[in-house]
Amino acid sequence: NHPDEPLLLQEPVIASLAQKYKKSPAQIILRWQTQRGVVTIPKSVTKSRIQENIQVFDFNLEAEEIKTITALNRGWRYIVPMIQVEGKHVPRDAGHPYYPFSDPY
């Protein structure tokens, strides 16, 4: 892990909501994205995790809770595809006209 990497699953706000709704922190984050209309594809290989990921449609976050989670935005991108160029690791998309991608999430 990078020292600046936010640990969303350990955020007190997320933990508090997980306790309130009796869900896991991951389920809270998946529900937040779903309610915002963002398609999410969580990586899961175990049956229990796959089932947990599906169990996000039996509750709704309140509008204020959505805003609170959204306010955690630190502009961190988890997936930055890297390639090797002349022996150096560089962002694959660095030459793209919209890089660095700064669309809000």
C-alpha positions as CSV (number, residue, x, y, z in Angstrom):
1,N,0.0,0.0,0.0
2,H,1.1,3.5,-0.8
3,P,1.3,5.7,2.4
4,D,-1.2,8.2,0.9
5,E,-3.7,5.5,-0.1
6,P,-7.1,6.1,1.6
7,L,-8.3,3.0,3.4
8,L,-12.0,3.3,2.7
9,L,-13.0,0.1,4.5
10,Q,-11.5,1.5,7.7
11,E,-13.0,5.0,7.5
12,P,-15.0,5.8,10.7
13,V,-17.9,7.2,8.6
14,I,-18.1,4.0,6.6
15,A,-17.8,1.8,9.8
16,S,-20.5,3.8,11.5
17,L,-22.9,3.3,8.6
18,A,-22.0,-0.4,8.4
19,Q,-23.0,-0.7,12.0
20,K,-26.2,1.3,11.5
21,Y,-27.4,-0.8,8.6
22,K,-25.8,-4.1,9.8
23,K,-23.8,-4.4,6.7
24,S,-20.1,-4.7,5.9
25,P,-18.1,-1.6,5.0
26,A,-17.7,-3.0,1.5
27,Q,-21.5,-3.2,1.2
28,I,-21.9,0.4,2.3
29,I,-19.4,1.5,-0.4
30,L,-21.1,-0.7,-3.1
31,R,-24.5,0.7,-2.1
32,W,-23.2,4.3,-2.2
33,Q,-21.9,3.7,-5.8
34,T,-25.1,2.0,-6.8
35,Q,-27.3,4.8,-5.5
36,R,-25.2,7.3,-7.4
37,G,-25.9,5.3,-10.6
38,V,-22.3,4.1,-10.9
39,V,-21.8,0.5,-12.2
40,T,-19.5,-1.4,-10.0
41,I,-17.7,-4.7,-10.7
42,P,-16.3,-5.9,-7.4
43,K,-13.5,-8.4,-7.5
44,S,-14.6,-11.5,-5.7
45,V,-13.7,-15.1,-6.0
46,T,-15.3,-16.7,-2.9
47,K,-18.9,-17.7,-2.8
48,S,-19.4,-15.8,0.5
49,R,-18.0,-12.5,-0.9
50,I,-20.0,-12.8,-4.1
51,Q,-23.2,-13.3,-2.0
52,E,-22.3,-10.4,0.2
53,N,-21.8,-8.1,-2.9
54,I,-25.3,-9.0,-4.1
55,Q,-26.9,-8.1,-0.7
56,V,-26.8,-4.4,-1.3
57,F,-30.3,-4.0,-2.6
58,D,-32.2,-4.4,0.7
59,F,-31.4,-1.0,2.1
60,N,-31.0,2.6,1.0
61,L,-28.5,5.2,2.2
62,E,-30.1,8.6,3.1
63,A,-29.2,11.6,0.9
64,E,-27.1,13.1,3.7
65,E,-25.2,9.9,4.1
66,I,-24.5,9.8,0.3
67,K,-23.1,13.4,0.6
68,T,-21.0,12.4,3.6
69,I,-19.4,9.5,1.8
70,T,-18.9,11.6,-1.3
71,A,-17.1,14.2,0.8
72,L,-14.4,11.6,1.6
73,N,-13.1,12.1,-2.0
74,R,-9.3,12.6,-2.0
75,G,-8.9,12.3,-5.8
76,W,-7.1,8.9,-5.4
77,R,-7.2,6.6,-8.3
78,Y,-6.9,2.9,-7.4
79,I,-6.3,1.6,-10.9
80,V,-3.5,3.4,-12.8
81,P,-2.4,0.9,-15.5
82,M,1.4,1.1,-15.8
83,I,3.6,0.0,-18.7
84,Q,7.4,-0.2,-19.2
85,V,8.9,2.4,-21.6
86,E,12.7,2.3,-21.9
87,G,13.0,0.4,-18.7
88,K,10.8,2.8,-16.7
89,H,7.3,2.2,-15.4
90,V,5.0,5.0,-16.6
91,P,1.3,5.4,-16.6
92,R,-0.1,3.7,-19.7
93,D,-2.6,6.5,-20.4
94,A,-0.2,9.5,-19.8
95,G,-0.5,10.4,-23.5
96,H,-4.3,10.6,-23.5
97,P,-5.6,14.2,-24.0
98,Y,-7.7,13.9,-20.8
99,Y,-5.0,12.5,-18.6
100,P,-4.9,12.7,-15.6
101,F,-8.5,11.8,-15.5
102,S,-10.2,14.1,-13.1
103,D,-13.8,13.3,-13.5
104,P,-15.5,13.4,-10.1
105,Y,-16.5,10.1,-8.7
